[in-house]
Amino acid sequence: MKLFKNLHNYVKENYESGKYQAAEQTYQSTSVDDYQLGYKQAEFDYKNNHTFQKFPSATIQLVNDITDNKAIEISKFISGYEAAKREILAR
């Protein structure tokens, strides 16, 4: 639980100091959804490294269950990533 509190405090401090403003504006202006971003990231990872990243899917699902889907964007990203990974490996 201490890890989540530390992470929360880190994000809060950086957000309040304005360090995420540019990323937030970019995110709001993009027309690509989180699922597609994950899908494209998996394609990129495979094309450049012939490897895939591992994501804590179960942990993110637990966070979503506990927080009433406050991490749904992350969950959608992981879903897109995993879908692309399955398709690439099936080729």
Secondary structure, DSSP 8 states (H G I E B T S, - for coil): -HHHHHHHHHHHHHHHTTTTHHHHHHHHH--S-HHHHHHHHHHHHHHHHS------HHHHHHHHHHHTSTTHHHHHHHHHHHHHHHHHHH-
